[in-house]
Amino acid sequence: MPGPLHDDELLVDVTLVRELVDQTFPEFSSLRLEALQLSGSSNALFRLGEDLLVRLPRQPGGSATIQKEARWLPWIGPLLPTAVPEIVGLGEPGFGYPERWSVLRWLEGQVPAVPGPGAQVDPSREALGLDLAAVVRALGEIDVPSDALADPELSWYRGEPLATRDEQTRRSLHECREIAGLDLDVDACLDVWEHAMALPGSAEAVAPRWYHGDLLAENLLVRDGRLAALLDFGSLAVGDPTVDLIAAWEVLDSGAREVFRRAVGCDDETWLLGRAWALSLAVMTFPYYWDSMPLRCHSRLAIARSVLVDAA
């Protein structure tokens, strides 16, 4: 099991998960259980047998996202052009663990490689760009019912106008200057951010639409270069979907990025706002996860550098 990532981290280990699974799903008691080393920052992940995944919130209050997925994913998932997690069942708190948790169907695939800034253009990656664009378009075309608009769990900062992140982004950039070993041109990042803040759309609200909210490599699976599955709908929300453009600066090279942009069909200003979202989410990662999640920071550094190359 990876070490704690948060000050309020809940204790989750194989022994606890075995007890929870066996009590709630006795039919799975004979299946092998093992912790996955690439568990995310929000949930600890355990593989159960060959076909199942157990997902448990790492922090108090995490039940909300587990319940949100159970409520909305069966409705959203069939409308998307790629596979999404199938929820087999939900578990209740127990054995001292205070949150709800879920058992999902295991999905095969690999996390896509991060090409990094200046990577040689690989035409085969264009197919992934088209697949990601299809997901973004499909999400934006799904009706937003009144009960979704009224659900507080579907309202999140990543669906608000970009300008609401100005103070936090500037604070993160300041903190980045103090991180030893972070090879990033913070002044250039600040220039990109200030340019985005001058765009009229940075402070304008838009009609709310569905968005994934965390469309990054760690939540994608690919097979043979094509998108095979979209994972972790804990960030699913309704609002401004511009944040879902962020994948373009992490998993796509410059050629595939342009293919993605044309396929999504966004205007120039929206594209620049999406680029600024990518930068903001990258730089806010370093102060919090620099020591605890080096692989995540490596990917986010690739995002920030790709943004700078793109903006040069």
C-alpha positions in Angstrom: 0.0 0.0 0.0 1.3 3.5 -0.8 1.9 5.8 2.2 -0.6 8.4 3.3 -1.2 11.3 0.9 -3.4 13.5 3.2 -3.3 14.7 6.8 -6.7 13.2 7.4 -5.9 9.9 5.5 -8.1 7.0 6.6 -6.4 3.7 7.4 -7.2 1.3 4.5 -5.2 -1.9 4.1 -5.8 -5.4 2.8 -7.0 -6.8 6.1 -9.7 -4.1 6.4 -10.8 -4.5 2.8 -10.9 -8.3 3.2 -13.2 -8.0 6.2 -15.5 -5.4 4.4 -15.8 -7.5 1.2 -16.4 -10.8 3.0 -19.1 -9.3 5.2 -20.9 -7.5 2.3 -20.2 -9.8 -0.6 -19.6 -13.3 0.8 -19.8 -14.6 -2.7 -16.4 -13.0 -3.3 -14.8 -14.3 -0.2 -12.7 -16.9 -2.1 -11.3 -14.3 -4.5 -7.7 -13.1 -4.1 -7.3 -9.5 -2.9 -4.3 -7.3 -3.5 -3.6 -3.6 -3.2 -2.8 -1.7 -6.4 0.3 0.4 -6.2 -1.1 3.0 -8.5 -4.0 3.9 -6.3 -5.2 7.4 -6.8 -5.2 10.4 -4.5 -9.0 10.2 -3.7 -9.4 6.4 -3.5 -7.4 3.4 -2.5 -7.7 0.6 -5.1 -7.6 -3.2 -4.6 -7.9 -5.8 -7.2 -10.4 -8.6 -6.3 -9.9 -11.8 -8.3 -9.4 -11.3 -12.0 -12.6 -9.4 -12.8 -13.3 -6.9 -10.0 -11.9 -3.7 -8.4 -12.6 -2.4 -4.9 -12.5 1.3 -4.4 -12.4 3.0 -1.0 -12.2 6.7 -0.2 -9.0 7.9 1.4 -10.5 10.8 3.3 -13.6 11.5 5.5 -16.5 12.5 3.4 -15.5 10.4 0.4 -18.8 8.5 0.4 -20.3 11.5 -1.5 -18.4 10.7 -4.7 -19.0 7.0 -4.4 -22.7 7.7 -4.1 -22.6 10.2 -6.9 -21.1 7.7 -9.3 -23.7 5.1 -8.3 -26.4 7.6 -8.9 -25.3 9.1 -12.3 -22.8 6.7 -13.9 -25.4 4.1 -15.0 -27.3 7.0 -16.8 -24.3 8.8 -18.2 -22.2 5.8 -19.2 -24.3 4.3 -21.9 -24.3 7.6 -23.7 -20.5 7.8 -24.0 -18.5 6.3 -26.9 -16.1 4.4 -24.7 -16.4 1.9 -21.8 -16.8 3.2 -18.2 -16.7 1.4 -14.9 -19.6 -0.9 -14.2 -20.7 -0.7 -10.5 -21.2 -4.2 -9.2 -22.3 -3.0 -5.7 -21.8 -0.6 -2.9 -20.5 -1.4 0.6 -21.4 0.3 3.9 -19.0 1.5 6.7 -17.7 -1.1 9.0 -14.8 -2.4 11.1 -13.9 1.2 12.0 -13.9 2.4 8.4 -16.5 5.3 8.2 -17.2 5.6 4.4 -19.2 3.9 1.7 -17.2 2.1 -0.9 -17.7 0.3 -4.2 -16.9 -2.8 -6.1 -16.5 -2.3 -9.9 -16.0 -4.5 -12.9 -12.3 -4.7 -13.8 -11.4 -3.0 -17.1 -8.5 -4.0 -19.2 -6.0 -1.6 -20.7 -3.0 0.5 -20.1 -2.6 4.1 -18.9 -1.5 6.1 -21.9 2.1 7.3 -22.1 2.8 11.0 -21.6 4.8 12.2 -24.6 6.1 15.4 -23.0 6.8 18.8 -24.6 8.6 18.8 -27.9 8.0 15.0 -28.4 8.3 13.8 -31.9 4.9 13.9 -33.6 3.5 10.4 -33.9 0.6 10.2 -36.4 -0.7 7.0 -34.6 -1.6 9.2 -31.6 -4.1 11.1 -33.6 -6.6 8.3 -33.2 -6.5 8.8 -29.4 -7.1 12.5 -30.0 -10.2 11.8 -32.0 -11.4 9.3 -29.3 -10.9 11.9 -26.5 -12.7 14.5 -28.6 -15.6 12.2 -29.1 -15.9 11.8 -25.3 -15.8 15.5 -24.7 -18.5 16.1 -27.4 -20.7 13.3 -26.1 -20.6 14.6 -22.6 -21.5 18.1 -23.8 -24.5 16.8 -25.7 -26.1 14.9 -22.8 -29.2 16.6 -21.4 -28.8 18.1 -17.9 -32.0 17.2 -16.0 -33.3 19.5 -13.3 -32.4 17.1 -10.6 -28.8 17.2 -11.7 -28.8 21.0 -11.7 -30.2 20.9 -8.1 -27.7 18.2 -6.9 -25.0 20.0 -4.8 -22.6 17.0 -5.4 -22.6 17.9 -9.1 -21.4 21.5 -8.5 -17.6 21.8 -8.4 -15.0 24.5 -8.8 -13.7 23.0 -12.1 -17.0 23.9 -13.7 -16.8 27.6 -12.7 -15.3 30.4 -14.7 -11.5 30.2 -14.9 -11.1 33.5 -13.1 -12.3 31.9 -9.9 -9.0 30.1 -9.8 -6.9 33.2 -10.1 -5.9 33.6 -6.4 -5.2 29.9 -5.9 -3.2 29.6 -9.1 -1.0 32.6 -8.3 -0.5 31.1 -4.8 0.5 27.8 -6.2 3.0 29.4 -8.6 4.5 31.3 -5.7 4.9 28.0 -3.8 6.4 26.3 -6.8 9.4 28.7 -6.6 10.2 27.2 -3.2 10.3 23.5 -4.4 13.8 22.3 -4.8 14.2 20.3 -8.0 11.2 21.6 -9.8 12.5 22.4 -13.2 9.8 24.8 -14.4 9.9 28.4 -15.7 7.5 29.9 -13.2 7.7 33.4 -14.7 6.7 32.0 -18.1 3.8 30.1 -16.4 2.7 33.4 -14.8 2.7 35.1 -18.2 0.5 32.4 -19.7 -1.9 32.7 -16.8 -2.1 36.5 -16.9 -2.9 36.3 -20.6 -5.7 33.9 -19.9 -7.1 36.2 -17.2 -7.3 39.0 -19.7 -9.6 37.0 -21.9 -13.3 38.1 -21.6 -14.4 34.5 -21.3 -12.3 33.9 -18.2 -15.0 35.5 -16.0 -18.1 34.5 -17.9 -20.4 31.8 -16.9 -21.8 29.4 -19.6 -24.9 27.3 -19.7 -24.2 24.2 -17.5 -23.2 21.0 -19.3 -21.8 17.7 -18.1 -18.1 17.3 -17.7 -15.8 14.6 -16.4 -13.6 17.0 -14.5 -10.4 14.9 -14.3 -9.7 13.9 -17.9 -6.1 13.0 -17.3 -3.9 10.0 -18.2 -4.4 8.3 -14.8 -8.1 8.1 -15.6 -7.8 6.7 -19.1 -7.1 3.2 -20.4 -5.9 2.6 -24.0 -5.5 -0.6 -26.1 -3.6 -0.6 -29.4 -3.4 3.2 -29.2 -7.2 3.7 -29.0 -9.2 4.9 -26.0 -10.6 1.7 -24.3 -12.1 3.2 -21.1 -12.7 6.4 -19.1 -12.3 5.9 -15.4 -13.1 7.6 -12.1 -16.3 9.6 -12.3 -15.9 11.0 -8.8 -15.3 14.4 -10.4 -18.4 14.2 -12.7 -20.3 17.5 -12.5 -22.3 20.0 -14.4 -21.0 23.5 -15.3 -18.5 24.9 -17.8 -17.0 21.9 -19.5 -13.8 23.7 -20.7 -11.7 21.9 -18.1 -12.1 18.7 -20.0 -9.8 20.1 -22.7 -6.8 19.5 -20.3 -6.1 16.0 -21.7 -4.7 17.7 -24.9 -1.6 18.9 -23.0 -0.8 15.6 -21.3 -1.5 12.6 -23.4 -1.3 14.2 -26.9 1.6 15.4 -28.9 1.4 18.7 -30.9 0.0 16.9 -34.0 -2.7 14.9 -32.1 -3.5 18.0 -30.0 -4.5 19.9 -33.2 -6.6 16.9 -34.3 -8.3 16.9 -31.0 -8.9 20.6 -31.1 -10.5 20.5 -34.6 -12.6 17.5 -33.6 -13.9 19.1 -30.4 -14.7 22.2 -32.5 -14.0 24.9 -29.8 -13.2 28.5 -30.7 -9.8 30.1 -30.1 -10.7 31.7 -26.8 -12.1 28.5 -25.3 -9.0 26.6 -26.4 -6.8 29.2 -24.5 -9.0 28.9 -21.4 -8.6 25.1 -21.6 -4.9 25.5 -21.8 -4.9 27.8 -18.7 -7.0 25.2 -16.9 -4.3 22.6 -17.7 -1.6 24.9 -16.3 -3.6 25.7 -13.2 -4.3 22.1 -12.3 -0.6 21.2 -13.0 1.0 23.8 -10.8 -1.4 23.3 -7.9 -0.3 19.6 -7.9 3.4 20.3 -7.1 3.1 21.9 -3.6 0.8 19.2 -2.3 2.1 16.0 -4.0 5.8 16.7 -4.7 7.0 14.3 -2.1 4.1 11.8 -1.9 3.2 11.3 -5.6 6.2 11.6 -7.8 4.6 9.9 -10.8 1.7 12.3 -10.7 4.0 15.3 -10.5 6.0 14.0 -13.4 2.9 13.9 -15.6 1.8 17.3 -14.4 5.2 18.8 -15.1 4.9 17.4 -18.6 1.5 19.3 -18.9 3.0 22.6 -17.6 5.9 22.3 -20.0 3.7 21.4 -22.9 1.6 24.5 -22.2 4.7 26.7 -22.2 5.8 25.2 -25.5 2.4 25.7 -27.0 2.3 29.3 -25.8 5.7 30.2 -27.0 
